[in-house]
Amino acid sequence: MLLSRRLLLGAALAAPTLRTALAQAAHRLRLVHVNDFHSRHEPVVRATGAACRTNDPCLGGSARLAGAIGAAKAEAAAAGRGVVAVDAGDEFMGSLFYTQHRGAAELAVMKAWGCEAMTLGNHEFDNGAENLARFIAGADFPILAANIDTRAEPALAGRTRPWWDTTRGGARIAFIGVTTPETPLLSSPGRNLRFTDPAEAAARAIAEIRATGPATIVLLSHLGYDVDRRMAAQVAGLDVIVGGHTHTLLANEPDADGPFPVLVDGPDRAVRIVQTGAYGRFLGMLDLDVATDGRIAAFGGACAPIGADFPEDARVAAMVAEFARPLAETRRRPVGTLPEAMGNVECRRGECLLGNLVAEAILARAPGAEIAITNGGGLRAGLPGGQVTYGDVLTTLPFGNTVATMGLRGADVLAALESGLSQGAGTAGRFPQVAGIRFAWDPTAPPGNRVRAAEVAQGSGFVALDPGRVYRVATNDFMRRGGDGYGMFRERALDPYDGGVLVEEAVAEVIAAGRGSAIALDGRISER
């Protein structure tokens, strides 16, 4: 079969090495899992997740992902494995499909591929509790939220559960859902929801599950990879963590962030951590041989790229085409006006109106950020004066990038500016457009020594950039992962998060609010 050839060749089950041998396996399971789909219903570029274009190496798309999930389930059934398909959150936000349909497209596709349980990501709260409630009301699978207290929120009270269990292949398997406690800072859940400690919530759920008999326990986590590793090491009773939030690719692939799965030695057993990156580019399949007490005796499987050699699910392809019909109208939708045209030609040379607009929009949609840096070459077209449509904004920002944030020491902020200026002016796509900071540079100086002064906004004035201080910096996710020569964003970032709102949505919001008229050339980038 297709998946046997592509995914499991050479991936025979092997006993884990972190613990002594367990009892003989009695049951055989497969977990099929996805995370951080972010409304990418059409194929995306493998490396960036941007919209697929001619000749790009592209992966995913809902129709192909659904086809791969169907094949994975069929292969498992043929091998005598029980199957459960789950989602670790952040289905919402990331394309015009979400902008137009506010979760309806994601729900329809999830039901089509057979999602059986989901934890909530922070982006599920982007349009408030009422919007999420509509999604949950239409779901035919449980929504798991062990560390979210919904009792004071009428729209969501009683609509989630902390855990869910089922029996597959003769084995009982239980899933606990946890969501990042930072959701109120990253999204818009409102004032009535309370996000509690995920470790305490997970331990409480584990005790409840164990009290009702043996089970293999899976944490559906939208906490991020580093937090998942800490949870695995500290919380007793976990067997598997299916993670999300940090877009971490755990796969036996050259571009992966780690192997599939990552093993962590927990307090009482080895814990397997899996995550599929983001945007539906990869599908996770974790095969488990389980003992009668629920412990994992052996494991295997793969996290596979969903390329063009996977057949599309025809029903899902038709569904996506139908959801796509109104998007042309969305592109024509007016978002607001600008007092004058903003060209992009100067954005690779120095300060430009368009660069100021985009950088200010990024800064505004990054809670707590003090500095924004974006690449002038990412501004692919100018914006017209007068009426601006959503399509105009998409033409300027066509890549589907998201707002990303990180902590960065002042010395690394300076290194980022130097990198952005290292190729001079006029042709370099990396040329930095900024907000919350101003700098002077000498284009005649050697690369690496071109910044003459850098100051950060403070109150109504500016103060000198402190090399030792950690600043909260916002950018786009392409640059945060080291794109356009910004390696320090990848290597030196503290607590990075790449899954903010779409940059084009942030810019559209600024224009719609009338704040575009306040954008001016103010000397934030100058030559000295």
C-alpha positions as CSV (number, residue, x, y, z in Angstrom):
1,M,0.0,0.0,0.0
2,L,1.1,3.6,-0.5
3,L,1.7,4.5,3.1
4,S,3.5,1.2,3.8
5,R,6.0,2.1,1.1
6,R,6.4,5.8,1.9
7,L,6.2,5.8,5.6
8,L,6.9,2.6,7.4
9,L,9.7,1.1,5.3
10,G,12.3,0.2,7.8
11,A,10.3,1.6,10.7
12,A,9.6,-1.7,12.4
13,L,8.4,-1.6,16.0
14,A,11.3,-1.4,18.5
15,A,11.3,-1.6,22.3
16,P,11.9,1.7,24.0
17,T,15.3,2.1,25.7
18,L,14.5,4.4,28.6
19,R,12.9,1.8,30.8
20,T,13.3,-1.9,31.5
21,A,11.4,-4.4,29.4
22,L,7.6,-4.2,29.8
23,A,5.0,-6.9,29.7
24,Q,4.2,-8.6,26.4
25,A,2.0,-6.4,24.2
26,A,-1.6,-7.3,24.1
27,H,-3.1,-4.6,21.9
28,R,-2.1,-2.7,18.8
29,L,-3.0,0.9,18.1
30,R,-2.3,3.8,15.6
31,L,-2.6,7.4,16.5
32,V,-3.2,9.6,13.5
33,H,-2.5,13.2,14.4
34,V,-2.3,16.8,13.1
35,N,-1.7,20.2,14.7
36,D,-1.6,23.9,13.7
37,F,-3.5,23.5,10.4
38,H,-4.2,27.2,10.4
39,S,-6.9,27.2,7.7
40,R,-4.4,26.1,4.9
41,H,-7.0,24.3,2.8
42,E,-4.9,24.8,-0.4
43,P,-1.4,23.3,-0.9
44,V,1.5,25.3,0.6
45,V,5.2,25.7,0.0
46,R,7.1,23.0,2.0
47,A,9.7,25.3,3.5
48,T,7.6,28.3,4.4
49,G,3.9,27.4,4.5
50,A,3.2,30.3,2.0
51,A,0.6,29.8,-0.7
52,C,1.7,27.4,-3.4
53,R,2.8,28.8,-6.7
54,T,3.9,27.3,-10.0
55,N,7.1,25.2,-9.7
56,D,7.2,25.4,-5.9
57,P,7.7,22.2,-3.9
58,C,4.3,22.1,-2.3
59,L,2.7,19.9,0.4
60,G,-0.7,19.5,2.0
61,G,-4.0,21.0,1.2
62,S,-7.2,19.7,2.8
63,A,-8.1,17.3,0.0
64,R,-4.7,15.6,0.0
65,L,-4.4,15.6,3.7
66,A,-7.8,13.9,4.0
67,G,-6.7,11.4,1.4
68,A,-3.6,10.6,3.4
69,I,-5.5,10.2,6.6
70,G,-7.9,7.8,4.9
71,A,-5.0,5.8,3.6
72,A,-3.4,5.8,7.0
73,K,-6.5,4.5,8.7
74,A,-7.0,1.8,6.0
75,E,-3.5,0.6,6.4
76,A,-3.7,0.4,10.1
77,A,-7.0,-1.5,9.9
78,A,-5.5,-4.0,7.4
79,A,-2.6,-4.6,9.9
80,G,-5.0,-5.2,12.8
81,R,-4.5,-1.9,14.5
82,G,-7.2,0.1,16.1
83,V,-7.1,3.7,15.0
84,V,-7.8,7.1,16.6
85,A,-7.5,10.4,14.7
86,V,-6.9,13.6,16.8
87,D,-6.1,17.3,16.4
88,A,-3.8,19.3,18.8
89,G,-5.4,22.7,18.0
90,D,-5.0,25.9,16.0
91,E,-7.3,25.0,13.2
92,F,-8.4,28.7,13.0
93,M,-6.6,31.7,11.4
94,G,-4.2,31.6,8.5
95,S,-5.9,32.1,5.2
96,L,-8.9,33.8,3.6
97,F,-10.9,30.6,4.2
98,Y,-10.9,31.6,7.9
99,T,-11.4,35.3,7.2
100,Q,-14.5,34.5,5.2
101,H,-16.0,31.5,7.0
102,R,-14.8,31.9,10.6
103,G,-14.2,28.2,11.3
104,A,-17.0,26.6,9.2
105,A,-14.5,25.4,6.5
106,E,-12.2,23.9,9.1
107,L,-15.0,22.2,10.9
108,A,-16.4,20.7,7.6
109,V,-13.0,19.3,6.6
110,M,-12.3,17.9,10.1
111,K,-15.6,16.1,10.1
112,A,-14.8,14.7,6.6
113,W,-11.4,13.3,7.6
114,G,-12.9,11.9,10.8
115,C,-11.4,13.9,13.7
116,E,-12.3,12.1,16.9
117,A,-11.0,14.5,19.6
118,M,-9.4,18.0,19.6
119,T,-7.8,20.3,22.1
120,L,-8.2,24.0,21.7
121,G,-5.4,26.2,20.4
122,N,-5.0,29.9,21.3
123,H,-6.2,30.9,17.8
124,E,-9.5,29.2,18.3
125,F,-10.3,32.2,20.5
126,D,-9.3,34.9,18.0
127,N,-12.9,36.0,17.3
128,G,-14.2,35.5,20.8
129,A,-16.2,32.9,22.7
130,E,-19.3,33.2,20.6
131,N,-17.5,32.3,17.4
132,L,-15.8,29.3,19.1
133,A,-19.2,28.2,20.5
134,R,-20.6,28.0,17.0
135,F,-17.7,25.7,16.0
136,I,-18.1,23.5,19.0
137,A,-21.9,23.2,18.5
138,G,-21.3,21.8,15.1
139,A,-18.6,19.4,16.1
140,D,-19.4,15.7,16.3
141,F,-16.2,15.0,18.3
142,P,-15.3,16.1,21.9
143,I,-13.4,19.3,22.5
144,L,-10.9,18.8,25.3
145,A,-9.9,21.6,27.7
146,A,-8.7,20.4,31.0
147,N,-7.1,23.7,32.1
148,I,-9.8,26.1,30.9
149,D,-12.5,27.0,33.4
150,T,-15.5,27.9,31.3
151,R,-18.1,28.2,34.0
152,A,-18.3,32.0,33.9
153,E,-18.6,32.2,30.1
154,P,-22.2,31.4,29.1
155,A,-21.3,30.8,25.4
156,L,-18.9,27.9,26.4
157,A,-20.0,26.6,29.8
158,G,-20.5,22.9,29.6
159,R,-19.4,22.6,26.0
160,T,-15.9,21.2,26.7
161,R,-14.6,18.3,28.8
162,P,-11.2,17.7,30.4
163,W,-10.7,14.2,28.9
164,W,-12.2,11.6,26.7
165,D,-11.6,7.8,26.5
166,T,-12.4,5.1,24.0
167,T,-11.5,1.5,23.3
168,R,-9.7,0.6,20.1
169,G,-8.0,-2.7,19.2
170,G,-9.0,-4.0,22.6
171,A,-7.1,-1.2,24.3
172,R,-8.5,1.7,26.4
173,I,-6.9,5.0,25.4
174,A,-7.6,8.3,27.1
175,F,-7.0,11.8,25.8
176,I,-6.5,14.9,28.0
177,G,-6.6,18.4,26.4
178,V,-4.5,21.4,27.6
179,T,-4.1,24.8,26.1
180,T,-1.4,27.4,26.6
181,P,-2.1,29.6,29.6
182,E,-0.8,32.5,27.5
183,T,-3.9,32.5,25.4
184,P,-5.3,35.8,26.9
185,L,-2.1,37.5,25.7
186,L,-2.1,35.9,22.3
187,S,-5.7,35.9,21.4
188,S,-9.2,37.3,22.4
189,P,-10.9,34.8,24.8
190,G,-12.6,37.6,26.7
191,R,-12.7,38.2,30.5
192,N,-14.8,35.3,31.5
193,L,-12.5,32.3,30.8
194,R,-9.8,31.3,33.2
195,F,-6.7,29.4,32.0
196,T,-5.2,27.3,34.8
197,D,-1.9,25.5,35.3
198,P,-1.7,22.7,32.7
199,A,0.4,20.4,34.8
200,E,-2.0,20.5,37.6
201,A,-5.0,20.0,35.3
202,A,-3.3,17.0,33.6
203,A,-2.4,15.4,36.9
204,R,-6.0,15.7,38.1
205,A,-7.3,14.2,34.9
206,I,-4.8,11.3,35.0
207,A,-6.0,10.5,38.6
208,E,-9.6,10.4,37.4
209,I,-8.7,8.2,34.4
210,R,-6.6,5.8,36.5
211,A,-9.4,5.5,39.1
212,T,-11.6,3.9,36.4
213,G,-9.1,1.3,35.3
214,P,-6.0,0.8,33.1
215,A,-5.5,3.1,30.1
216,T,-2.9,4.4,27.8
217,I,-2.9,8.2,28.4
218,V,-2.3,10.7,25.7
219,L,-1.9,14.5,26.4
220,L,-3.3,16.5,23.5
221,S,-1.2,19.6,24.1
222,H,-1.3,23.1,22.7
223,L,1.5,24.2,25.0
224,G,4.6,24.2,22.7
225,Y,7.5,21.8,22.4
226,D,9.7,23.0,25.3
227,V,6.7,23.0,27.7
228,D,5.8,19.5,26.4
229,R,9.3,18.3,27.3
230,R,8.9,19.7,30.8
231,M,5.4,18.1,31.2
232,A,6.8,14.8,30.1
233,A,9.6,14.9,32.7
234,Q,7.4,16.1,35.6
235,V,3.9,14.7,35.3
236,A,3.6,11.0,36.2
237,G,1.3,8.7,34.2
238,L,1.7,10.2,30.7
239,D,2.4,7.8,27.8
240,V,2.3,10.1,24.8
241,I,2.1,13.8,24.2
242,V,0.6,14.9,20.8
243,G,1.8,18.5,20.7
244,G,1.2,21.8,18.9
245,H,1.6,25.6,19.2
246,T,5.3,25.9,18.3
247,H,5.0,24.5,14.8
248,T,7.8,22.0,15.7
249,L,8.4,19.3,13.1
250,L,9.4,16.0,14.7
251,A,10.1,13.7,11.8
252,N,12.9,11.7,10.2
253,E,13.4,14.4,7.6
254,P,16.5,16.6,6.9
255,D,14.6,19.8,7.7
256,A,13.0,18.4,10.9
257,D,13.5,19.9,14.4
258,G,13.9,16.5,16.0
259,P,13.1,12.8,15.5
260,F,9.8,11.1,15.5
261,P,9.0,10.5,18.3
262,V,11.1,12.3,20.9
263,L,11.5,10.2,24.0
264,V,11.6,11.8,27.5
265,D,12.3,9.9,30.7
266,G,9.2,10.7,32.9
267,P,8.7,10.2,36.6
268,D,7.4,6.6,36.1
269,R,7.7,5.8,32.4
270,A,9.1,6.9,29.1
271,V,7.0,9.5,27.3
272,R,6.8,9.8,23.5
273,I,6.4,13.4,22.1
274,V,5.1,13.9,18.6
275,Q,4.3,17.1,16.6
276,T,3.7,17.6,12.8
277,G,5.0,21.2,12.3
278,A,2.2,23.2,10.8
279,Y,-0.2,24.0,7.9
280,G,-1.0,20.3,7.0
281,R,2.3,19.7,5.4
282,F,3.0,16.5,7.4
283,L,0.8,13.8,8.9
284,G,1.8,11.9,12.1
285,M,1.1,8.2,12.6
286,L,2.3,6.8,15.9
287,D,2.0,3.0,16.1
288,L,1.8,1.6,19.6
289,D,1.9,-1.9,21.0
290,V,0.2,-1.7,24.4
291,A,0.4,-4.0,27.4
292,T,-2.7,-5.0,29.4
293,D,-1.9,-2.3,32.0
294,G,-1.9,0.4,29.3
295,R,1.8,0.9,29.2
296,I,3.6,1.0,25.8
297,A,5.6,-2.1,25.1
298,A,6.8,-1.0,21.6
299,F,6.3,1.8,19.1
300,G,6.9,2.8,15.5
301,G,5.4,4.8,12.7
302,A,6.4,8.1,11.0
303,C,5.6,11.7,10.4
304,A,5.3,11.9,6.6
305,P,5.3,14.8,4.1
306,I,2.0,15.0,2.3
307,G,3.2,15.5,-1.3
308,A,1.7,15.3,-4.7
309,D,2.0,11.5,-4.9
310,F,-0.8,11.3,-2.3
311,P,-4.3,11.1,-4.0
312,E,-6.8,13.8,-3.1
313,D,-10.0,13.0,-1.4
314,A,-12.6,14.0,-4.1
315,R,-15.3,14.8,-1.7
316,V,-13.1,17.2,0.3
317,A,-11.7,18.7,-2.9
318,A,-15.3,19.6,-3.9
319,M,-16.0,21.0,-0.4
320,V,-12.9,23.2,-0.5
321,A,-13.8,24.5,-4.0
322,E,-17.2,25.5,-2.7
323,F,-15.8,27.3,0.3
324,A,-13.4,29.1,-2.1
325,R,-16.1,30.6,-4.2
326,P,-16.8,33.7,-2.1
327,L,-13.1,34.4,-1.6
328,A,-12.9,36.5,-4.8
329,E,-15.5,38.8,-3.3
330,T,-13.4,39.0,-0.2
331,R,-10.4,40.1,-2.2
332,R,-12.6,42.9,-3.7
333,R,-13.9,44.0,-0.3
334,P,-12.8,47.5,0.7
335,V,-10.9,47.7,3.9
336,G,-10.4,51.5,4.2
337,T,-8.6,54.4,2.6
338,L,-5.1,55.8,2.5
339,P,-4.4,59.5,2.0
340,E,-1.7,58.8,-0.6
341,A,-0.1,55.9,-2.5
342,M,2.6,54.0,-0.7
343,G,5.2,52.5,-3.1
344,N,7.6,49.7,-2.4
345,V,10.6,50.7,-4.5
346,E,12.3,52.6,-1.7
347,C,11.7,49.9,0.9
348,R,15.0,48.2,0.0
349,R,16.9,51.4,0.3
350,G,15.8,53.2,3.4
351,E,12.7,54.4,5.3
352,C,9.5,54.1,3.3
353,L,5.9,54.9,4.1
354,L,4.8,51.3,3.3
355,G,7.5,49.8,5.5
356,N,6.4,52.1,8.4
357,L,2.8,51.0,7.9
358,V,3.6,47.3,7.9
359,A,6.1,47.5,10.8
360,E,3.6,49.5,12.9
361,A,0.9,47.0,12.1
362,I,3.1,44.1,13.2
363,L,4.0,45.9,16.4
364,A,0.3,46.7,17.1
365,R,-0.7,43.0,16.8
366,A,2.2,41.7,19.0
367,P,1.1,42.1,22.7
368,G,3.9,43.4,24.8
369,A,6.3,43.9,21.9
370,E,8.6,47.0,21.9
371,I,10.3,46.7,18.6
372,A,9.2,45.5,15.1
373,I,11.5,44.6,12.3
374,T,10.3,43.4,8.9
375,N,12.1,42.8,5.6
376,G,11.6,45.4,2.8
377,G,11.8,42.7,0.2
378,G,8.7,41.1,1.6
379,L,6.6,44.1,0.5
380,R,6.0,42.9,-3.1
381,A,3.9,45.8,-4.3
382,G,2.7,49.2,-3.3
383,L,-0.7,50.2,-1.9
384,P,-2.9,52.8,-3.8
385,G,-4.0,56.1,-2.4
386,G,-7.7,56.4,-1.8
387,Q,-9.8,53.2,-1.5
388,V,-7.8,50.0,-0.6
389,T,-9.2,46.5,-1.0
390,Y,-8.2,43.4,0.8
391,G,-6.9,42.2,-2.6
392,D,-4.6,45.2,-2.7
393,V,-3.2,44.2,0.7
394,L,-2.7,40.6,-0.4
395,T,-0.8,41.8,-3.5
396,T,1.5,43.7,-1.2
397,L,1.8,40.8,1.3
398,P,1.2,37.6,-0.7
399,F,3.1,35.1,1.4
400,G,0.7,34.2,4.2
401,N,3.2,35.1,6.8
402,T,2.2,35.5,10.5
403,V,3.2,37.9,13.2
404,A,6.0,36.3,15.2
405,T,7.4,37.4,18.6
406,M,10.5,36.6,20.7
407,G,12.7,37.9,23.4
408,L,16.0,39.2,22.0
409,R,18.9,40.9,23.8
410,G,19.8,44.3,22.6
411,A,23.1,43.1,21.2
412,D,21.2,40.6,19.0
413,V,18.8,43.4,17.9
414,L,21.8,45.3,16.8
415,A,23.2,42.2,15.0
416,A,19.8,41.9,13.2
417,L,20.0,45.5,12.0
418,E,23.6,44.9,10.8
419,S,22.5,41.8,8.9
420,G,19.7,43.7,7.3
421,L,22.1,46.5,6.2
422,S,24.9,44.1,5.2
423,Q,24.1,44.1,1.5
424,G,23.7,47.8,1.3
425,A,20.7,49.6,-0.2
426,G,18.8,49.1,-3.4
427,T,18.6,45.4,-4.1
428,A,18.7,43.6,-0.7
429,G,15.4,42.1,0.3
430,R,16.6,41.9,3.9
431,F,16.7,45.7,4.3
432,P,15.0,46.4,7.7
433,Q,11.8,48.3,8.0
434,V,11.2,49.1,11.7
435,A,8.8,50.3,14.4
436,G,9.5,51.1,18.0
437,I,13.1,51.7,17.2
438,R,15.1,54.2,15.1
439,F,18.7,53.9,13.8
440,A,21.3,55.8,11.8
441,W,23.6,53.9,9.5
442,D,26.6,54.5,7.2
443,P,26.3,52.7,3.9
444,T,30.0,53.3,3.2
445,A,31.2,51.4,6.3
446,P,32.2,47.8,6.2
447,P,29.3,45.3,6.7
448,G,28.8,44.5,10.3
449,N,29.8,48.1,11.3
450,R,27.2,50.2,9.6
451,V,24.9,51.1,12.5
452,R,26.0,54.3,14.0
453,A,23.2,54.7,16.6
454,A,20.1,52.8,17.6
455,E,17.4,54.0,20.0
456,V,14.2,52.4,21.3
457,A,11.0,54.2,21.9
458,Q,10.2,54.9,25.6
459,G,7.3,57.0,26.5
460,S,7.2,60.1,24.3
461,G,10.9,59.9,23.5
462,F,13.8,57.5,22.7
463,V,16.6,55.9,24.8
464,A,19.7,54.2,23.6
465,L,19.5,50.5,22.8
466,D,20.8,48.5,25.8
467,P,23.0,45.6,24.5
468,G,22.4,43.6,27.7
469,R,18.6,44.1,28.1
470,V,16.1,41.6,26.7
471,Y,13.5,43.3,24.4
472,R,10.3,41.8,23.1
473,V,10.7,41.9,19.3
474,A,8.0,41.3,16.7
475,T,8.7,40.2,13.1
476,N,7.2,37.8,10.5
477,D,7.5,34.1,10.9
478,F,9.7,33.7,7.8
479,M,12.3,36.0,9.3
480,R,11.9,34.6,12.8
481,R,12.9,31.2,11.5
482,G,16.1,32.8,10.0
483,G,14.9,33.8,6.6
484,D,16.5,36.6,4.6
485,G,19.7,36.3,6.6
486,Y,18.2,36.9,10.1
487,G,19.9,33.8,11.6
488,M,20.0,35.5,15.0
489,F,16.2,35.4,15.1
490,R,16.4,31.6,14.9
491,E,19.4,31.0,17.0
492,R,19.2,33.7,19.7
493,A,15.4,34.0,20.2
494,L,14.1,33.6,23.7
495,D,10.6,32.1,24.1
496,P,9.8,32.5,20.4
497,Y,6.2,32.3,19.0
498,D,5.5,32.2,15.3
499,G,1.8,31.7,15.2
500,G,0.4,35.2,15.5
501,V,-2.2,36.7,13.2
502,L,-1.6,37.0,9.4
503,V,0.5,40.1,8.6
504,E,-1.9,41.1,5.9
505,E,-4.8,41.0,8.4
506,A,-2.8,43.2,10.8
507,V,-2.2,45.7,8.0
508,A,-5.8,45.6,6.9
509,E,-6.9,46.3,10.5
510,V,-4.7,49.4,10.6
511,I,-6.1,50.8,7.4
512,A,-9.7,49.9,8.4
513,A,-9.2,51.8,11.7
514,G,-8.1,54.9,9.8
515,R,-4.6,54.8,11.3
516,G,-2.9,54.7,7.9
517,S,-3.4,58.5,7.6
518,A,-1.0,58.9,10.6
519,I,1.8,57.0,8.9
520,A,4.6,59.5,7.9
521,L,8.3,59.5,7.2
522,D,9.7,60.4,10.6
523,G,13.4,59.8,10.3
524,R,13.3,56.4,12.0
525,I,15.9,55.2,9.4
526,S,18.6,57.8,8.5
527,E,22.1,57.8,6.9
528,R,25.0,59.3,8.8
